[in-house]
Amino acid sequence: MIEPGTKAPDFALSDGEGNIRTLESFRGKKLVLYFYPKDNTPGCTRQAQGYAALYEDFKAKGAEVVGLSRDSVASHAKFAQKYSLPFPLLSDPELSVIKAWGVWQEKKLYGKTSMGVVRTTFVIDENGTVLKVMPKVKPDSNAAEVLESL
């Protein structure tokens, strides 16, 4: 997993509207990049709604919010529309960025082991350096904790 103080790995991924977003496109602002397992699941929905509810507070602190999962662009578009999400959701179906950031890990659920995205949030500074890493975050409190840390 990426460590604080390191240069954030660049990415170029499509958002729910099909626009390509890169790390460079957020240069000059703080970036809250949160990785989540799947659109329209209870925890991921609550996490996204938490960020949506506090989105203007993040903007007031000079920060952008971006969600990232392996779901398709179409899935992201429906998810964002359904919950009126004001920030982009990036699609990484090939897992290239998810793996580069170290959040593709072994998970255990109901005694079964599988590989999946570990819910993790990164705060990146205006110059692309990772300031904070929050692994295995709780969906209900993640947005408020990140906002407080800014």
WOTAKA-V47024 format. One record per pair of residues at least 24 apart in sequence whose ideal C-beta (glycine too) atoms are under 8 Angstrom apart, sorted by the first residue. I is the first residue (numbers start at 1). J is the second residue. D is the distance in whole Angstrom. If there is no record, write none. Layout:
I:J:D
I:J:D
This chain:
1:101:7
1:102:3
1:103:7
1:120:7
1:133:7
1:135:7
2:101:5
2:102:6
2:122:7
2:130:6
2:133:6
3:130:7
3:133:7
4:130:5
4:131:6
4:132:6
4:133:6
5:129:7
5:130:7
6:129:7
6:130:5
7:128:6
7:129:6
7:130:8
8:33:8
8:122:7
8:124:5
8:128:5
8:129:7
8:130:5
9:97:7
9:100:5
9:101:6
11:90:7
11:92:8
11:96:8
11:97:4
11:100:8
13:68:7
13:90:4
13:91:6
13:92:6
13:97:6
14:73:5
14:90:7
14:91:5
15:73:7
15:76:7
15:88:4
15:89:6
15:90:6
15:91:7
16:73:6
16:76:4
16:77:4
16:79:7
16:80:5
16:88:7
16:89:5
16:91:8
17:77:7
17:88:8
18:73:6
19:88:8
21:66:7
21:88:6
21:90:6
23:124:8
23:128:6
24:128:8
26:64:5
26:66:7
26:124:8
27:126:7
27:127:7
27:128:7
28:126:5
29:62:6
29:63:6
29:64:5
29:126:6
30:61:7
30:62:6
30:63:4
30:64:7
30:123:7
30:124:7
30:125:6
30:126:6
30:131:8
30:150:7
31:63:7
31:64:5
31:66:7
31:122:8
31:123:7
31:124:4
32:58:6
32:63:6
32:64:7
32:65:5
32:66:7
32:121:7
32:122:8
32:123:6
32:124:8
32:146:5
33:66:5
33:68:6
33:121:7
33:122:5
33:123:8
33:124:6
34:65:7
34:66:7
34:67:5
34:68:7
34:119:8
34:120:7
34:121:4
34:122:8
34:137:8
34:142:7
34:146:8
35:67:8
35:68:5
35:69:7
35:98:6
35:101:7
35:103:5
35:117:6
35:118:7
35:119:7
35:120:5
35:121:7
35:122:8
36:67:6
36:68:7
36:69:5
36:117:7
36:119:6
36:139:8
37:69:6
37:116:6
37:117:5
37:119:6
38:69:6
38:70:8
38:71:6
38:117:8
39:69:7
39:71:5
39:75:5
39:76:6
39:78:8
39:79:4
39:89:8
40:75:8
40:78:8
40:79:6
40:82:8
43:119:7
43:139:4
44:69:7
44:119:8
44:139:7
45:79:8
45:83:7
46:139:5
46:140:6
47:119:7
47:137:8
47:139:4
47:140:8
47:142:6
47:143:7
48:79:7
48:83:6
48:85:6
48:89:8
49:83:6
50:139:7
50:140:7
50:141:8
50:142:6
50:143:4
50:144:7
51:85:8
51:87:7
51:142:8
51:143:4
52:83:7
52:84:7
52:85:5
52:86:6
52:87:7
53:143:7
54:143:5
54:144:7
54:147:5
55:86:5
55:87:6
57:147:6
58:147:6
58:150:7
61:147:7
61:150:5
62:126:8
63:123:8
63:150:6
66:90:6
68:92:6
68:97:7
68:98:7
69:117:6
70:95:6
70:98:6
70:117:7
121:146:6
123:149:7
123:150:7
